[in-house]
């Protein structure tokens, strides 16, 4: 009995120590898990009830939901429930696939870009014909951009072709410093008369990583 009581007391004390942290530190801790699980912490106490609404880090994964409509409802709930005065520091979108997901992804991106996003990581499952919204490449706040084609094995990495992104204009990302492209092929649009200099308006770009694999 004494041992059990001691463990319960220790758990309560640990919870109290976490609750006493500043919001910024709690946000940082919650940034390591998906937004779905971060919201679930709201049941812990009144201190945690609305902590997720001011999180500057949003981590969405399609794997967290079996059905796409449920995921769409969740995204709407998160974005409408956030404190609109809070900036979105970073967004991670993972395991997205299919045209139906594109609408949800664009909805998240539009919200993030309207809240001065600084870091964006997009990781999609292996497939072709992925379309990135044009506004993704025109931002005055984005500092780090990562576009990754997720794969499950070395065999799949050889087998699947890369995403082909056809640009119609130069990317306007004046403050971007880091660009990471894994399995994304850049090329000029067929309708343009000459090849486009993608990065001529990325004056602060310091780190560029481009990995290419498979067939085009």
WOPESUL-V413102 format. One record per residue. PHI is phi in whole degrees, 0 to 359 (none if undefined). OMEGA is omega in degrees with one decimal (999 if undefined). NEAR is the number of other C-alpha atoms within 10 Angstrom. Layout:
BEGIN
phi:PHI omega:OMEGA near:NEAR
phi:PHI omega:OMEGA near:NEAR
END
This chain:
BEGIN
phi:none omega:-178.7 near:5
phi:296 omega:179.9 near:7
phi:296 omega:179.2 near:8
phi:296 omega:179.2 near:9
phi:296 omega:179.7 near:10
phi:294 omega:179.1 near:11
phi:294 omega:179.5 near:11
phi:296 omega:-179.7 near:12
phi:295 omega:179.2 near:12
phi:296 omega:179.5 near:12
phi:298 omega:179.1 near:12
phi:297 omega:-179.9 near:12
phi:295 omega:177.9 near:12
phi:297 omega:178.5 near:11
phi:299 omega:-179.4 near:13
phi:296 omega:179.4 near:11
phi:295 omega:177.9 near:10
phi:294 omega:-177.7 near:14
phi:295 omega:-178.0 near:16
phi:279 omega:178.9 near:10
phi:291 omega:175.9 near:11
phi:292 omega:-178.9 near:9
phi:305 omega:-177.0 near:16
phi:300 omega:180.0 near:13
phi:288 omega:177.3 near:11
phi:295 omega:177.0 near:17
phi:301 omega:-179.4 near:18
phi:296 omega:177.9 near:13
phi:296 omega:-178.2 near:12
phi:290 omega:-179.3 near:21
phi:293 omega:-179.0 near:18
phi:275 omega:176.5 near:12
phi:236 omega:179.6 near:14
phi:292 omega:-178.9 near:17
phi:297 omega:178.1 near:21
phi:299 omega:-179.6 near:18
phi:286 omega:176.8 near:13
phi:296 omega:178.7 near:21
phi:294 omega:-179.9 near:17
phi:296 omega:177.7 near:12
phi:289 omega:-178.5 near:16
phi:295 omega:-179.9 near:16
phi:277 omega:-175.4 near:11
phi:295 omega:-178.4 near:11
phi:189 omega:178.5 near:11
phi:296 omega:178.3 near:10
phi:296 omega:-175.4 near:13
phi:264 omega:-170.9 near:18
phi:302 omega:-175.6 near:14
phi:244 omega:-175.3 near:17
phi:298 omega:-177.2 near:19
phi:290 omega:-175.4 near:26
phi:291 omega:179.6 near:18
phi:247 omega:178.4 near:18
phi:290 omega:177.2 near:24
phi:274 omega:-178.9 near:21
phi:247 omega:-180.0 near:23
phi:238 omega:-177.7 near:26
phi:239 omega:-178.9 near:19
phi:255 omega:175.5 near:23
phi:228 omega:177.7 near:18
phi:297 omega:-178.1 near:17
phi:293 omega:-178.1 near:12
phi:286 omega:-176.3 near:14
phi:224 omega:-178.6 near:13
phi:286 omega:-177.4 near:9
phi:247 omega:-177.4 near:10
phi:298 omega:178.1 near:14
phi:302 omega:178.2 near:13
phi:295 omega:178.7 near:12
phi:294 omega:178.0 near:19
phi:298 omega:177.9 near:18
phi:298 omega:-179.5 near:11
phi:296 omega:179.1 near:16
phi:301 omega:178.3 near:19
phi:299 omega:179.0 near:14
phi:298 omega:-177.9 near:11
phi:295 omega:-174.8 near:17
phi:290 omega:178.8 near:16
phi:282 omega:-178.0 near:12
phi:271 omega:-178.8 near:13
phi:289 omega:171.9 near:16
phi:288 omega:-174.6 near:15
phi:293 omega:178.2 near:13
phi:277 omega:-178.2 near:8
phi:271 omega:177.4 near:13
phi:290 omega:174.7 near:18
phi:258 omega:-177.7 near:21
phi:287 omega:-178.7 near:19
phi:212 omega:177.7 near:22
phi:225 omega:172.4 near:22
phi:237 omega:177.9 near:16
phi:241 omega:-175.5 near:20
phi:229 omega:175.8 near:20
phi:62 omega:177.5 near:17
phi:266 omega:-180.0 near:24
phi:200 omega:177.1 near:17
phi:87 omega:-178.9 near:13
phi:298 omega:-178.6 near:11
phi:296 omega:179.5 near:12
phi:285 omega:-176.6 near:17
phi:302 omega:-178.8 near:16
phi:296 omega:-179.9 near:13
phi:292 omega:179.0 near:19
phi:301 omega:179.5 near:20
phi:295 omega:177.9 near:16
phi:298 omega:178.8 near:15
phi:296 omega:-178.5 near:19
phi:297 omega:179.3 near:19
phi:300 omega:179.0 near:15
phi:297 omega:-177.5 near:15
phi:297 omega:-178.5 near:22
phi:290 omega:176.3 near:22
phi:283 omega:178.7 near:12
phi:243 omega:171.9 near:17
phi:59 omega:178.6 near:17
phi:301 omega:179.8 near:24
phi:250 omega:-178.3 near:21
phi:224 omega:-179.8 near:20
phi:227 omega:176.5 near:23
phi:238 omega:179.5 near:16
phi:241 omega:179.1 near:19
phi:233 omega:-177.3 near:20
phi:247 omega:177.1 near:19
phi:287 omega:-176.9 near:15
phi:299 omega:174.4 near:22
phi:187 omega:178.8 near:16
phi:259 omega:172.3 near:15
phi:63 omega:173.8 near:11
phi:276 omega:-178.1 near:16
phi:247 omega:176.7 near:13
phi:263 omega:-179.8 near:14
phi:297 omega:-176.9 near:13
phi:303 omega:-176.4 near:11
phi:293 omega:177.7 near:13
phi:300 omega:-175.6 near:17
phi:254 omega:175.8 near:17
phi:213 omega:-176.1 near:15
phi:215 omega:178.6 near:19
phi:260 omega:179.4 near:15
phi:239 omega:-174.3 near:18
phi:291 omega:-178.9 near:23
phi:252 omega:-179.1 near:20
phi:222 omega:179.8 near:20
phi:229 omega:178.1 near:21
phi:231 omega:176.4 near:16
phi:242 omega:-173.6 near:20
phi:230 omega:172.9 near:22
phi:262 omega:-174.6 near:23
phi:289 omega:177.6 near:19
phi:223 omega:-173.3 near:18
phi:254 omega:-177.6 near:9
phi:202 omega:178.2 near:9
phi:296 omega:178.6 near:8
phi:297 omega:179.6 near:10
phi:296 omega:179.9 near:14
phi:298 omega:177.5 near:18
phi:279 omega:-170.2 near:14
phi:281 omega:-173.9 near:14
phi:283 omega:176.3 near:18
phi:281 omega:-178.7 near:20
phi:278 omega:172.1 near:25
phi:290 omega:175.7 near:23
phi:250 omega:178.8 near:17
phi:254 omega:179.3 near:16
phi:261 omega:-176.6 near:15
phi:268 omega:176.5 near:19
phi:253 omega:179.0 near:16
phi:205 omega:178.8 near:15
phi:292 omega:177.7 near:16
phi:289 omega:179.0 near:20
phi:251 omega:-179.5 near:19
phi:232 omega:-170.6 near:23
phi:295 omega:-177.5 near:19
phi:250 omega:-178.7 near:18
phi:294 omega:179.6 near:23
phi:245 omega:-175.1 near:17
phi:227 omega:178.2 near:17
phi:230 omega:-178.0 near:17
phi:237 omega:-179.3 near:17
phi:238 omega:179.8 near:18
phi:239 omega:-179.2 near:18
phi:79 omega:178.5 near:23
phi:240 omega:179.7 near:19
phi:260 omega:178.8 near:17
phi:263 omega:176.1 near:15
phi:207 omega:-179.9 near:14
phi:280 omega:177.4 near:19
phi:294 omega:-178.1 near:15
phi:298 omega:-176.2 near:11
phi:274 omega:-179.4 near:8
phi:274 omega:-177.2 near:11
phi:279 omega:-177.8 near:8
phi:218 omega:-178.4 near:9
phi:290 omega:-176.8 near:13
phi:265 omega:173.2 near:16
phi:276 omega:-173.1 near:12
phi:304 omega:-166.3 near:17
phi:253 omega:-176.3 near:14
phi:295 omega:178.4 near:13
phi:252 omega:174.8 near:16
phi:247 omega:-169.8 near:16
phi:297 omega:-176.1 near:13
phi:257 omega:179.8 near:14
phi:292 omega:-177.9 near:18
phi:245 omega:-176.3 near:10
phi:235 omega:178.9 near:11
phi:235 omega:177.7 near:11
phi:238 omega:-179.7 near:10
phi:228 omega:178.2 near:14
phi:249 omega:-177.5 near:12
phi:230 omega:179.8 near:16
phi:208 omega:172.9 near:16
phi:74 omega:-177.6 near:13
phi:261 omega:173.3 near:10
phi:250 omega:999 near:11
END
